[in-house]
Amino acid sequence: MSEQTQRSEEPSSSSKVLVILFWGYVSLPLAWGVYETSKGVVALFTG
């Protein structure tokens, strides 16, 4: 059996930037929807 060490390679900086951009692309509209829904729920229960 030959011993091969598996090394994990760090992702490149451009892929890190893409991940951050896509997280923002998904999170911002999601956060806006949660905020708007919360406003409606508060108005519903507080009168």
C-alpha positions in Angstrom: 0.0 0.0 0.0 1.4 3.3 -0.9 1.0 6.2 1.4 -0.5 9.2 -0.3 -1.3 12.2 1.8 -4.5 14.0 0.7 -4.0 17.7 1.1 -6.9 20.0 1.0 -6.4 22.9 -1.2 -7.6 26.4 -0.1 -10.2 27.9 -2.4 -9.0 30.7 -4.6 -9.8 34.3 -3.5 -12.0 34.8 -6.6 -14.2 31.9 -5.6 -14.4 33.2 -2.0 -15.6 36.6 -3.4 -18.2 34.8 -5.6 -19.5 32.9 -2.6 -19.9 36.1 -0.6 -21.6 37.8 -3.5 -24.1 35.0 -4.0 -24.8 34.8 -0.2 -25.6 38.5 -0.4 -27.8 38.0 -3.5 -29.8 35.4 -1.7 -29.8 36.8 1.9 -30.8 40.4 1.2 -34.2 39.6 -0.4 -34.8 36.9 2.2 -34.1 39.3 5.0 -36.4 41.9 3.4 -39.2 39.3 3.2 -38.7 38.3 6.8 -38.8 42.0 7.8 -41.9 42.7 5.9 -43.7 39.6 7.2 -42.7 40.5 10.7 -44.2 44.0 10.3 -47.4 42.4 9.2 -47.5 39.9 12.0 -46.9 42.7 14.6 -49.7 44.8 13.1 -52.0 41.8 13.1 -51.5 40.9 16.8 -51.1 44.4 18.2 -54.1 45.9 16.4 
